[in-house]
Amino acid sequence: MQKDTPGILSSANPMMKAMQRIEAFCGKSVGSEFGSWLSEAQKWPNSAAFLHSLAVAADKDVLFDHLATLRYGLIFKYLGFLLSFEPTGAKGSDLQITCDRTSATVEVTRFRPMNLGPSALSKEEEQSGEWILEPYGDPRRDVAKSLRKVRDKFRQAIAPHAIIAVWNDDEALDELEMSMALCDLKQDPRLPAGLDLVVYGSPWIGRFQLYAFPMKPQLDAPIQELTQQIESVNVLAAINAALSVG
């Protein structure tokens, strides 16, 4: 019997172990969906470190924290960027994105599910149009929460061009709280000099699904163009398009 070559074995093991972890926490049907994401991710430089982080995830929340990084990676691939993981090592930013002469680091963070949002509408309510949006959330709490979330990532946003990308799975918090928090954050003397954008995204589809908040009075032209591209994205469509390119 022919033995596997070391190269094949070393590349297959991280992928296989990551898939096993996803299936253990989420089941085979969800694992199959994320399998196509991982097949693309393993083509990017430094993917072994990322796959290892999935393979050793302590629980489902940690797993989905890491998958938020991959989600944003696929979105940036759709927008025409080349991707690499952990460009400055494990303690640095999660991603580096490069297109033409523009390069930026991206540090990804996620709001885990914590608080309930508005109740889902029934089909009858949707069709009738006779419904009232229930109050939800706690703006004071969630503005402070948003401030902490972004500030905690300042130390990874030290490149000349840096982005902090937030994915929100907490149904009670939305882009309004993030927007209010970032207005205050612009005045923070600790704001990294290279931080260009804070990107906010969530499963909710409204006017936008992704929001790009400039953190400088004037952005370089390629970064300014990127802010407009980000806010045109439908996340699911972008991911499917990124995966279809191969």
Summary of the structure (lengths in Angstrom):
residues: 246
radius of gyration: 19.1
end to end distance: 32.3
largest distance: 69.1
contacts: 729
relative contact order: 0.12
helix: 48%
strand: 15%
